[in-house]
Amino acid sequence: MKLSRFLPVLAWLPQYDRSTLSRDLLAAVIVTVMLIPQSLAYAMLAGLPPQVGLYASMLPLVLYAVFGSSRTLSVGPVAVSSLMTAAALGKLFEPGSGEYIAGAVLLAVMSGLMLVLMGVFRLGFLANFLSHPVISGFITASGLVIAASQLKHLLGVSNGGHNLLALVGGLYEQLGDVHGPTLAIGAGALVFLLAARRYLQPLLVRLGLAPSTAGMLSKTAPILAVVVTTLVTWGLRLDQAGVAVVGDIPGGLPALVMPSLEMSLWQQLAMSALLISIVGFVESVSVGQTLAAKRRQRIDPDQELVGLGAANLGAGFSGGMPVTGGFSRSVVNFDAGAETPAASAFTAVGIALATLLLTPAIAMLPVATLAATIIVAVISLIDLPALVRTWRYSRADFLAMLATILLTLSYSVEAGIMAGVGLSIGLFLYRTSRPHSAVVGRVPGTEHFRNVCRHEVETRPEMAMLRVDESLYFANARFLEDRVLELVSARPELSNVVLVCPAVNLIDASALESLEAINERLADSGVRLHLSEVKGPVMDRLQGTSFLERLTGQVYLTSFQAWQALSGSAAHPGGTPGSGVPAEQVLAGDVSKNP
């Protein structure tokens, strides 16, 4: 096995040239400018000192460049993981305290360890238990909670809570305490950022800039808001008038830290770390696959687990917070022309230089500006029309989505995502426990078979062909048994039942026992059981059992062969000679390669 399978950096580094370097450097400069205010803002959202966001934007980027499989994904603090970090730690420690910071470090390390282990054991499929409606609902609700949590910074009031009800209730009680200067700065920054998002790119295009250049420049609007509001606050000494500012940020690069080894704290944070890991992985893979497809590249989900795990370990051991792939900055990285993950490594260098040189200038940055930055960033996460689309398509998925939204808004992010996962799994088990099946008949003059309730087809009174449209396992084995016996009891003239199995990819032990019971009960009624269109892997499993020896009928390659062999078989119990495959031939391996 190639070493590049475990170290993707070896796949692109040997071909690295000057042209690629120039494109990666340009992308790194643009992403660095965008990431500085985002890192500060998301650290504040997580209840952490601003420098923690900067620390989480250095070493993690370098490690992902070595271990990650996406060429353009940009990792770092993101809104949803920051909210989940605050929700996990807020109930244990005072935000901003030493214990709180240590808890964030431990969350990052635990998340990193879980992701790496999942990658090593190729457990990326676990993320599939988060259905798209659940993820969409969770992100929408999280966006609403995040936006509501930042209103206190825009209004200059104190307010707490990790759900929408508590946040809105607290704000209502403090409307009389709104701080005018803070509101002026926060509202001004918010209006500017919203206007820049909608109108700045078209304006720059009308001024003669290329659309791609205008699009990238419009993404730097948060930096302009930071610079202007910082200068205004400094020039008018608004901090002395009560405007909250970031304050002094320790200069220098982060020192390596060790996470807490207190086992009780590990136990308290285990579920939160797992949820942060899975949600972050799903978000990252979605972004990574979307961008990779545009360049006809591919990512390896299991390797992404390792890459994100390494990034989170780097974040934890360098005093940072949980990180994942961010949508907005990954898109900017892609649009800026990044060719390889080296762009992320160069971005880390840019963040390091900013941490060394620019922290004194950030001291007078208003917290309200960072709040406005967060609100504008999470607006794109809110997708309320998805509720309508999901309702129209699937009521069951809508219920899972709605439950996720309501619990996230009214209780906590952890309760919302866990309820969504539970409902998704429950709905899957319910749907597959009652698999769709249809009695089929022959389309006249063809070899095709269709549902007798939907099409004009030929049928035979002595034969029933039942198509099963689901794999057979413990949850639906009894349902199939009841379906076949119900069919036979309703048609006393039957002498043959054919299970048509084109959609059956699995027959587990419970389903095998049900098939054996069906075979025996039909035999007691004088009815033979046959199979058709059995897939090769399923046939391989059946060959290792005694079921085929006891099967009263035959195994047919196609439904048409079964139709030909069994038509009129009441008069000729043996069927048409040679048209079917006796069980003994199956056991001899004659049809072991059934498609």
LINCORRA-V576467 format. One record per residue. N is the residue number from 1. RES is the residue in three letters. SS is DSSP state (@ for helix, = for strand, . for the rest). PSI is psi in whole degrees, 0 to 359 (none if undefined). NEAR is the number of other C-alpha atoms within 10 Angstrom. Layout:
n & res & ss & psi & near
N & RES & SS & PSI & NEAR
N & RES & SS & PSI & NEAR
//
This chain:
n & res & ss & psi & near
1 & MET & . & 136 & 5
2 & LYS & . & 143 & 9
3 & LEU & @ & 333 & 10
4 & SER & @ & 343 & 13
5 & ARG & @ & 326 & 14
6 & PHE & . & 339 & 18
7 & LEU & . & 83 & 17
8 & PRO & . & 339 & 23
9 & VAL & @ & 330 & 21
10 & LEU & @ & 345 & 15
11 & ALA & @ & 328 & 14
12 & TRP & @ & 338 & 14
13 & LEU & @ & 320 & 13
14 & PRO & @ & 335 & 8
15 & GLN & @ & 9 & 8
16 & TYR & . & 130 & 13
17 & ASP & . & 183 & 9
18 & ARG & @ & 322 & 8
19 & SER & @ & 316 & 9
20 & THR & @ & 321 & 16
21 & LEU & @ & 315 & 17
22 & SER & @ & 319 & 15
23 & ARG & @ & 320 & 16
24 & ASP & @ & 322 & 26
25 & LEU & @ & 318 & 21
26 & LEU & @ & 315 & 18
27 & ALA & @ & 321 & 26
28 & ALA & @ & 319 & 28
29 & VAL & @ & 314 & 20
30 & ILE & @ & 315 & 20
31 & VAL & @ & 324 & 30
32 & THR & @ & 315 & 25
33 & VAL & @ & 321 & 19
34 & MET & @ & 324 & 20
35 & LEU & @ & 333 & 28
36 & ILE & @ & 304 & 19
37 & PRO & @ & 327 & 23
38 & GLN & @ & 316 & 26
39 & SER & @ & 316 & 25
40 & LEU & @ & 316 & 23
41 & ALA & @ & 317 & 28
42 & TYR & @ & 332 & 29
43 & ALA & @ & 317 & 27
44 & MET & @ & 319 & 26
45 & LEU & @ & 323 & 27
46 & ALA & . & 358 & 31
47 & GLY & . & 22 & 23
48 & LEU & . & 159 & 25
49 & PRO & . & 150 & 21
50 & PRO & @ & 325 & 24
51 & GLN & @ & 338 & 24
52 & VAL & @ & 324 & 26
53 & GLY & @ & 322 & 32
54 & LEU & @ & 318 & 29
55 & TYR & @ & 325 & 30
56 & ALA & . & 359 & 32
57 & SER & . & 20 & 34
58 & MET & . & 275 & 29
59 & LEU & @ & 320 & 26
60 & PRO & @ & 323 & 32
61 & LEU & @ & 322 & 34
62 & VAL & @ & 316 & 24
63 & LEU & @ & 322 & 22
64 & TYR & @ & 325 & 31
65 & ALA & @ & 331 & 29
66 & VAL & @ & 318 & 20
67 & PHE & @ & 343 & 25
68 & GLY & . & 153 & 30
69 & SER & . & 348 & 31
70 & SER & . & 138 & 27
71 & ARG & . & 338 & 26
72 & THR & . & 357 & 30
73 & LEU & . & 134 & 32
74 & SER & . & 118 & 32
75 & VAL & = & 163 & 27
76 & GLY & = & 187 & 30
77 & PRO & . & 139 & 29
78 & VAL & . & 166 & 28
79 & ALA & @ & 311 & 27
80 & VAL & @ & 314 & 28
81 & SER & @ & 328 & 25
82 & SER & @ & 317 & 26
83 & LEU & @ & 317 & 24
84 & MET & @ & 326 & 24
85 & THR & @ & 315 & 26
86 & ALA & @ & 319 & 22
87 & ALA & @ & 323 & 20
88 & ALA & @ & 321 & 26
89 & LEU & @ & 334 & 23
90 & GLY & @ & 333 & 19
91 & LYS & . & 358 & 11
92 & LEU & . & 322 & 14
93 & PHE & . & 165 & 16
94 & GLU & . & 126 & 13
95 & PRO & . & 134 & 18
96 & GLY & . & 349 & 16
97 & SER & . & 168 & 13
98 & GLY & @ & 321 & 12
99 & GLU & @ & 323 & 15
100 & TYR & @ & 315 & 19
101 & ILE & @ & 318 & 23
102 & ALA & @ & 324 & 22
103 & GLY & @ & 321 & 25
104 & ALA & @ & 319 & 30
105 & VAL & @ & 315 & 29
106 & LEU & @ & 321 & 29
107 & LEU & @ & 317 & 32
108 & ALA & @ & 316 & 31
109 & VAL & @ & 314 & 28
110 & MET & @ & 317 & 26
111 & SER & @ & 318 & 32
112 & GLY & @ & 315 & 29
113 & LEU & @ & 317 & 21
114 & MET & @ & 316 & 21
115 & LEU & @ & 317 & 32
116 & VAL & @ & 315 & 25
117 & LEU & @ & 319 & 15
118 & MET & @ & 323 & 20
119 & GLY & @ & 317 & 20
120 & VAL & @ & 319 & 15
121 & PHE & . & 11 & 10
122 & ARG & . & 54 & 15
123 & LEU & . & 24 & 15
124 & GLY & @ & 336 & 21
125 & PHE & @ & 340 & 10
126 & LEU & @ & 331 & 11
127 & ALA & @ & 342 & 16
128 & ASN & @ & 344 & 11
129 & PHE & @ & 348 & 15
130 & LEU & . & 100 & 21
131 & SER & . & 160 & 18
132 & HIS & @ & 316 & 14
133 & PRO & @ & 323 & 21
134 & VAL & @ & 314 & 28
135 & ILE & @ & 316 & 20
136 & SER & @ & 316 & 21
137 & GLY & @ & 318 & 30
138 & PHE & @ & 316 & 30
139 & ILE & @ & 321 & 25
140 & THR & @ & 311 & 26
141 & ALA & @ & 320 & 28
142 & SER & @ & 320 & 28
143 & GLY & @ & 318 & 25
144 & LEU & @ & 317 & 21
145 & VAL & @ & 317 & 26
146 & ILE & @ & 313 & 25
147 & ALA & @ & 316 & 20
148 & ALA & @ & 325 & 20
149 & SER & @ & 340 & 26
150 & GLN & @ & 351 & 22
151 & LEU & @ & 329 & 22
152 & LYS & @ & 326 & 23
153 & HIS & @ & 328 & 25
154 & LEU & @ & 328 & 28
155 & LEU & @ & 347 & 23
156 & GLY & . & 33 & 23
157 & VAL & . & 168 & 18
158 & SER & . & 134 & 13
159 & ASN & . & 147 & 19
160 & GLY & . & 180 & 14
161 & GLY & . & 154 & 18
162 & HIS & . & 17 & 24
163 & ASN & . & 164 & 23
164 & LEU & @ & 322 & 24
165 & LEU & @ & 314 & 14
166 & ALA & @ & 321 & 17
167 & LEU & @ & 313 & 21
168 & VAL & @ & 320 & 18
169 & GLY & @ & 317 & 13
170 & GLY & @ & 320 & 17
171 & LEU & @ & 320 & 21
172 & TYR & @ & 320 & 10
173 & GLU & @ & 339 & 10
174 & GLN & . & 17 & 15
175 & LEU & @ & 331 & 13
176 & GLY & @ & 349 & 9
177 & ASP & @ & 14 & 12
178 & VAL & . & 135 & 17
179 & HIS & . & 116 & 17
180 & GLY & @ & 305 & 15
181 & PRO & @ & 320 & 18
182 & THR & @ & 316 & 27
183 & LEU & @ & 321 & 20
184 & ALA & @ & 316 & 14
185 & ILE & @ & 313 & 24
186 & GLY & @ & 314 & 26
187 & ALA & @ & 321 & 18
188 & GLY & @ & 315 & 17
189 & ALA & @ & 320 & 27
190 & LEU & @ & 313 & 24
191 & VAL & @ & 318 & 13
192 & PHE & @ & 314 & 17
193 & LEU & @ & 321 & 26
194 & LEU & @ & 318 & 18
195 & ALA & @ & 319 & 12
196 & ALA & @ & 322 & 18
197 & ARG & @ & 324 & 18
198 & ARG & @ & 323 & 11
199 & TYR & @ & 342 & 12
200 & LEU & @ & 315 & 20
201 & GLN & @ & 311 & 22
202 & PRO & @ & 324 & 16
203 & LEU & @ & 315 & 14
204 & LEU & @ & 326 & 17
205 & VAL & @ & 318 & 15
206 & ARG & @ & 335 & 12
207 & LEU & . & 358 & 10
208 & GLY & . & 359 & 9
209 & LEU & . & 151 & 15
210 & ALA & . & 146 & 12
211 & PRO & @ & 320 & 14
212 & SER & @ & 318 & 13
213 & THR & @ & 318 & 14
214 & ALA & @ & 321 & 19
215 & GLY & @ & 318 & 20
216 & MET & @ & 321 & 20
217 & LEU & @ & 326 & 15
218 & SER & @ & 335 & 20
219 & LYS & . & 346 & 21
220 & THR & . & 6 & 19
221 & ALA & @ & 321 & 22
222 & PRO & @ & 325 & 29
223 & ILE & @ & 318 & 16
224 & LEU & @ & 319 & 13
225 & ALA & @ & 319 & 23
226 & VAL & @ & 313 & 20
227 & VAL & @ & 312 & 16
228 & VAL & @ & 312 & 15
229 & THR & @ & 329 & 20
230 & THR & @ & 315 & 22
231 & LEU & @ & 318 & 16
232 & VAL & @ & 315 & 15
233 & THR & @ & 318 & 22
234 & TRP & @ & 315 & 17
235 & GLY & @ & 322 & 10
236 & LEU & @ & 1 & 10
237 & ARG & . & 45 & 13
238 & LEU & @ & 339 & 19
239 & ASP & @ & 328 & 18
240 & GLN & @ & 345 & 10
241 & ALA & @ & 5 & 13
242 & GLY & . & 2 & 13
243 & VAL & . & 123 & 22
244 & ALA & . & 132 & 18
245 & VAL & = & 166 & 20
246 & VAL & . & 321 & 19
247 & GLY & . & 184 & 18
248 & ASP & . & 132 & 14
249 & ILE & . & 127 & 17
250 & PRO & . & 129 & 13
251 & GLY & . & 170 & 14
252 & GLY & . & 167 & 13
253 & LEU & . & 157 & 17
254 & PRO & . & 146 & 20
255 & ALA & . & 153 & 10
256 & LEU & . & 136 & 12
257 & VAL & . & 157 & 13
258 & MET & . & 135 & 14
259 & PRO & . & 160 & 19
260 & SER & . & 140 & 14
261 & LEU & . & 14 & 9
262 & GLU & . & 113 & 8
263 & MET & @ & 327 & 9
264 & SER & @ & 324 & 9
265 & LEU & @ & 322 & 14
266 & TRP & @ & 318 & 16
267 & GLN & @ & 321 & 10
268 & GLN & @ & 328 & 13
269 & LEU & @ & 358 & 21
270 & ALA & @ & 311 & 18
271 & MET & @ & 319 & 14
272 & SER & @ & 317 & 20
273 & ALA & @ & 321 & 27
274 & LEU & @ & 316 & 18
275 & LEU & @ & 318 & 18
276 & ILE & @ & 319 & 26
277 & SER & @ & 310 & 29
278 & ILE & @ & 314 & 21
279 & VAL & @ & 317 & 20
280 & GLY & @ & 321 & 25
281 & PHE & @ & 315 & 23
282 & VAL & @ & 316 & 22
283 & GLU & @ & 315 & 17
284 & SER & @ & 315 & 25
285 & VAL & @ & 322 & 23
286 & SER & @ & 314 & 14
287 & VAL & @ & 314 & 21
288 & GLY & @ & 317 & 28
289 & GLN & @ & 322 & 18
290 & THR & @ & 314 & 15
291 & LEU & @ & 322 & 23
292 & ALA & @ & 322 & 18
293 & ALA & @ & 329 & 11
294 & LYS & @ & 336 & 10
295 & ARG & . & 14 & 9
296 & ARG & . & 40 & 8
297 & GLN & . & 178 & 13
298 & ARG & . & 156 & 16
299 & ILE & . & 156 & 18
300 & ASP & . & 109 & 16
301 & PRO & @ & 321 & 25
302 & ASP & @ & 323 & 22
303 & GLN & @ & 329 & 25
304 & GLU & @ & 324 & 24
305 & LEU & @ & 316 & 32
306 & VAL & @ & 316 & 27
307 & GLY & @ & 314 & 31
308 & LEU & @ & 326 & 34
309 & GLY & @ & 316 & 34
310 & ALA & @ & 320 & 28
311 & ALA & @ & 317 & 35
312 & ASN & @ & 324 & 37
313 & LEU & @ & 317 & 29
314 & GLY & @ & 320 & 30
315 & ALA & @ & 316 & 34
316 & GLY & @ & 313 & 32
317 & PHE & @ & 350 & 23
318 & SER & . & 18 & 23
319 & GLY & . & 23 & 25
320 & GLY & . & 203 & 35
321 & MET & . & 169 & 35
322 & PRO & . & 141 & 36
323 & VAL & . & 162 & 33
324 & THR & = & 181 & 31
325 & GLY & = & 127 & 26
326 & GLY & . & 139 & 21
327 & PHE & @ & 307 & 20
328 & SER & @ & 312 & 18
329 & ARG & @ & 334 & 23
330 & SER & @ & 320 & 22
331 & VAL & @ & 318 & 19
332 & VAL & @ & 318 & 22
333 & ASN & @ & 317 & 29
334 & PHE & @ & 310 & 23
335 & ASP & @ & 332 & 16
336 & ALA & . & 354 & 22
337 & GLY & . & 16 & 18
338 & ALA & . & 132 & 25
339 & GLU & . & 329 & 21
340 & THR & . & 169 & 23
341 & PRO & . & 351 & 29
342 & ALA & @ & 332 & 27
343 & ALA & @ & 322 & 32
344 & SER & @ & 321 & 33
345 & ALA & @ & 320 & 25
346 & PHE & @ & 325 & 24
347 & THR & @ & 320 & 29
348 & ALA & @ & 321 & 25
349 & VAL & @ & 318 & 20
350 & GLY & @ & 318 & 22
351 & ILE & @ & 321 & 27
352 & ALA & @ & 316 & 21
353 & LEU & @ & 319 & 14
354 & ALA & @ & 321 & 18
355 & THR & @ & 325 & 23
356 & LEU & @ & 324 & 14
357 & LEU & @ & 332 & 12
358 & LEU & . & 355 & 14
359 & THR & @ & 325 & 18
360 & PRO & @ & 325 & 14
361 & ALA & @ & 337 & 15
362 & ILE & @ & 346 & 20
363 & ALA & . & 325 & 15
364 & MET & . & 14 & 26
365 & LEU & . & 123 & 25
366 & PRO & = & 138 & 28
367 & VAL & @ & 330 & 26
368 & ALA & @ & 327 & 31
369 & THR & @ & 318 & 30
370 & LEU & @ & 322 & 29
371 & ALA & @ & 318 & 27
372 & ALA & @ & 322 & 28
373 & THR & @ & 317 & 26
374 & ILE & @ & 315 & 26
375 & ILE & @ & 315 & 23
376 & VAL & @ & 323 & 18
377 & ALA & @ & 323 & 20
378 & VAL & @ & 351 & 20
379 & ILE & @ & 323 & 15
380 & SER & . & 344 & 11
381 & LEU & . & 338 & 20
382 & ILE & . & 119 & 17
383 & ASP & . & 72 & 14
384 & LEU & . & 326 & 12
385 & PRO & @ & 340 & 9
386 & ALA & @ & 331 & 16
387 & LEU & @ & 315 & 18
388 & VAL & @ & 315 & 10
389 & ARG & @ & 317 & 11
390 & THR & @ & 322 & 17
391 & TRP & @ & 318 & 16
392 & ARG & @ & 329 & 10
393 & TYR & @ & 317 & 10
394 & SER & . & 113 & 10
395 & ARG & @ & 322 & 11
396 & ALA & @ & 313 & 16
397 & ASP & @ & 325 & 22
398 & PHE & @ & 319 & 21
399 & LEU & @ & 318 & 20
400 & ALA & @ & 318 & 24
401 & MET & @ & 315 & 31
402 & LEU & @ & 319 & 22
403 & ALA & @ & 319 & 21
404 & THR & @ & 315 & 32
405 & ILE & @ & 311 & 28
406 & LEU & @ & 318 & 17
407 & LEU & @ & 324 & 22
408 & THR & @ & 318 & 29
409 & LEU & @ & 322 & 25
410 & SER & @ & 341 & 17
411 & TYR & . & 282 & 17
412 & SER & . & 161 & 21
413 & VAL & @ & 325 & 28
414 & GLU & @ & 316 & 20
415 & ALA & @ & 320 & 17
416 & GLY & @ & 311 & 27
417 & ILE & @ & 324 & 25
418 & MET & @ & 321 & 17
419 & ALA & @ & 319 & 20
420 & GLY & @ & 316 & 30
421 & VAL & @ & 314 & 21
422 & GLY & @ & 316 & 16
423 & LEU & @ & 322 & 22
424 & SER & @ & 314 & 23
425 & ILE & @ & 318 & 16
426 & GLY & @ & 317 & 13
427 & LEU & @ & 323 & 16
428 & PHE & @ & 314 & 14
429 & LEU & @ & 321 & 13
430 & TYR & @ & 314 & 13
431 & ARG & @ & 316 & 15
432 & THR & @ & 343 & 18
433 & SER & @ & 345 & 19
434 & ARG & . & 68 & 16
435 & PRO & . & 148 & 18
436 & HIS & . & 135 & 12
437 & SER & = & 155 & 16
438 & ALA & = & 137 & 17
439 & VAL & = & 127 & 19
440 & VAL & = & 156 & 23
441 & GLY & = & 171 & 26
442 & ARG & = & 131 & 22
443 & VAL & . & 122 & 17
444 & PRO & . & 132 & 12
445 & GLY & . & 8 & 8
446 & THR & . & 180 & 8
447 & GLU & . & 17 & 12
448 & HIS & . & 150 & 14
449 & PHE & = & 135 & 22
450 & ARG & = & 165 & 17
451 & ASN & = & 128 & 18
452 & VAL & . & 339 & 16
453 & CYS & . & 350 & 11
454 & ARG & . & 341 & 9
455 & HIS & . & 158 & 13
456 & GLU & . & 106 & 13
457 & VAL & . & 165 & 17
458 & GLU & = & 140 & 14
459 & THR & . & 165 & 19
460 & ARG & = & 134 & 15
461 & PRO & . & 331 & 14
462 & GLU & . & 359 & 19
463 & MET & = & 137 & 24
464 & ALA & = & 128 & 23
465 & MET & = & 112 & 25
466 & LEU & = & 113 & 21
467 & ARG & = & 129 & 25
468 & VAL & = & 121 & 19
469 & ASP & . & 40 & 17
470 & GLU & . & 150 & 21
471 & SER & . & 153 & 19
472 & LEU & = & 121 & 28
473 & TYR & . & 184 & 19
474 & PHE & . & 327 & 16
475 & ALA & . & 335 & 16
476 & ASN & . & 6 & 21
477 & ALA & @ & 315 & 23
478 & ARG & @ & 327 & 19
479 & PHE & @ & 318 & 17
480 & LEU & @ & 319 & 21
481 & GLU & @ & 314 & 18
482 & ASP & @ & 323 & 13
483 & ARG & @ & 316 & 13
484 & VAL & @ & 315 & 17
485 & LEU & @ & 326 & 13
486 & GLU & @ & 319 & 11
487 & LEU & @ & 315 & 15
488 & VAL & @ & 319 & 19
489 & SER & @ & 333 & 11
490 & ALA & @ & 346 & 9
491 & ARG & . & 85 & 13
492 & PRO & . & 338 & 12
493 & GLU & . & 355 & 14
494 & LEU & . & 140 & 20
495 & SER & . & 349 & 23
496 & ASN & = & 135 & 25
497 & VAL & = & 127 & 23
498 & VAL & = & 122 & 25
499 & LEU & = & 113 & 22
500 & VAL & = & 121 & 26
501 & CYS & . & 42 & 22
502 & PRO & . & 337 & 18
503 & ALA & . & 4 & 15
504 & VAL & . & 108 & 18
505 & ASN & . & 352 & 16
506 & LEU & . & 140 & 16
507 & ILE & = & 108 & 21
508 & ASP & . & 183 & 15
509 & ALA & @ & 320 & 13
510 & SER & @ & 318 & 16
511 & ALA & @ & 324 & 22
512 & LEU & @ & 318 & 18
513 & GLU & @ & 323 & 16
514 & SER & @ & 320 & 21
515 & LEU & @ & 320 & 21
516 & GLU & @ & 320 & 18
517 & ALA & @ & 319 & 13
518 & ILE & @ & 316 & 21
519 & ASN & @ & 316 & 22
520 & GLU & @ & 317 & 18
521 & ARG & @ & 323 & 16
522 & LEU & @ & 321 & 20
523 & ALA & @ & 320 & 16
524 & ASP & @ & 334 & 10
525 & SER & . & 3 & 13
526 & GLY & . & 23 & 13
527 & VAL & . & 135 & 22
528 & ARG & = & 145 & 23
529 & LEU & = & 131 & 23
530 & HIS & = & 160 & 22
531 & LEU & = & 148 & 23
532 & SER & = & 155 & 23
533 & GLU & . & 41 & 23
534 & VAL & . & 129 & 25
535 & LYS & . & 153 & 19
536 & GLY & @ & 309 & 15
537 & PRO & @ & 325 & 15
538 & VAL & @ & 318 & 19
539 & MET & @ & 322 & 24
540 & ASP & @ & 319 & 18
541 & ARG & @ & 321 & 13
542 & LEU & @ & 329 & 18
543 & GLN & @ & 338 & 17
544 & GLY & . & 9 & 10
545 & THR & . & 176 & 12
546 & SER & . & 4 & 11
547 & PHE & @ & 316 & 16
548 & LEU & @ & 331 & 21
549 & GLU & @ & 324 & 15
550 & ARG & @ & 355 & 13
551 & LEU & . & 126 & 22
552 & THR & . & 339 & 19
553 & GLY & . & 215 & 24
554 & GLN & . & 169 & 24
555 & VAL & = & 124 & 27
556 & TYR & = & 143 & 24
557 & LEU & . & 320 & 19
558 & THR & . & 161 & 19
559 & SER & @ & 327 & 26
560 & PHE & @ & 321 & 19
561 & GLN & @ & 318 & 19
562 & ALA & @ & 319 & 26
563 & TRP & @ & 313 & 25
564 & GLN & @ & 317 & 14
565 & ALA & @ & 325 & 21
566 & LEU & @ & 351 & 26
567 & SER & . & 121 & 18
568 & GLY & . & 16 & 17
569 & SER & . & 351 & 17
570 & ALA & . & 327 & 16
571 & ALA & . & 337 & 10
572 & HIS & . & 83 & 11
573 & PRO & . & 335 & 13
574 & GLY & . & 349 & 13
575 & GLY & . & 185 & 20
576 & THR & . & 122 & 16
577 & PRO & . & 132 & 8
578 & GLY & . & 354 & 10
579 & SER & . & 338 & 18
580 & GLY & . & 185 & 24
581 & VAL & = & 105 & 21
582 & PRO & . & 154 & 18
583 & ALA & @ & 324 & 20
584 & GLU & @ & 328 & 14
585 & GLN & @ & 324 & 15
586 & VAL & @ & 314 & 19
587 & LEU & @ & 332 & 19
588 & ALA & . & 353 & 10
589 & GLY & . & 9 & 13
590 & ASP & . & 330 & 13
591 & VAL & . & 27 & 18
592 & SER & . & 344 & 20
593 & LYS & . & 23 & 12
594 & ASN & . & 135 & 16
595 & PRO & . & none & 13
//
